[in-house]
Amino acid sequence: MTAALDAEEALRLGAAALARVLDLDASLLRADTPLADLGADSVARVCFADAVEELARTQRGVVITIPDDRLRAAATLGDLVAPLTQGGAR
């Protein structure tokens, strides 16, 4: 299956991936959670992209690619997962 995720599923996968990378509780993460408050630096964002792409592939059968410019520009978890719902799936 190759398709973009719905917003709820994208946020769930994104929270799981970010929690894995930063060793946090995913249930505490919301779309408006500021990445700076979590200490998500550029390395963490690249690791997030790898983790969320893996989760999307293994849990949903969806191939996702998050563009580097979107990773750099993201200020919140919602910003990070937006490409998953906006044609970021290929």
N, C-alpha and C positions, 0 to 999 in steps of 0.2 A: 504494500500500500504506500502511495506517495501523495501526501496532501498536507496542507497547513492544519495546525491544531486549532481547536476552539480556544477561546480566551481562558476559560477555567482550567483546561488541561495544560495549556502552555504555562500558566502560573504555577500549577502543581508541580510540573516537571522542573520548571525553573527554580522553584523554592527547594526542591529536593537536590538539584545539582549544586546550587549555591551553598546549601547547608553542608553538603558533602565536602566541598572545597574549603569552606571556612570553619568546619567542625562546629556547626550550629544546629539548633533544633529547627527543622523546616516549618513546624507549625507556628513559629513566632514570626515568620517572614510574611510580609504583605506586599502588594504591588507598589505601594508608596514608600517602602522601606528604603531610606537613602543608603546607597552603596558606601559612601564615605564613612558613615556611622558604623558600618560593619568592618571597615578596614579592607574593602575589596579593591586592591590596587590593580595595576595593569596585568601582573602575573596571575592574580586570582581570576581576573576576567577571562584570560585565555584558558585557564583551567576550567572555568565555568563553561565556556563554549564547548570544550572537549567533553565535559561531563554531561551537559544537556543534550548534545548530539548523540552520545552513546545511549542515554536513557530513552530518547525519542526512538532510536533505532531498535533497541532491545525490547522496550515496553509497548511501543505503538506501531512498530514496523514502518516508521516514517524517517526519511532521510532529510535532515535539517542542516543548513549552513548559516551561521550568523556572520554577516560581514564585519570585518575588522573595524571599519569606521563606526558601526553601530555599537560595538563593544567599547570603543574609546569614548563615545559621546554619552553613553548611558549614565544617568544620575540615580536611577532607582531600579529595583528589581523589575518593575513593570516595563521600564525602558529596555532592559535586557531581553525580556521575553517577547516584546512586540514583534520582532522579525519572525517569530514562530507562528504568528497568526496572520501576517501580512504578506503571504507569498514567500516567506523565508524558507519554506519547504521546497525541495526540488526532487 
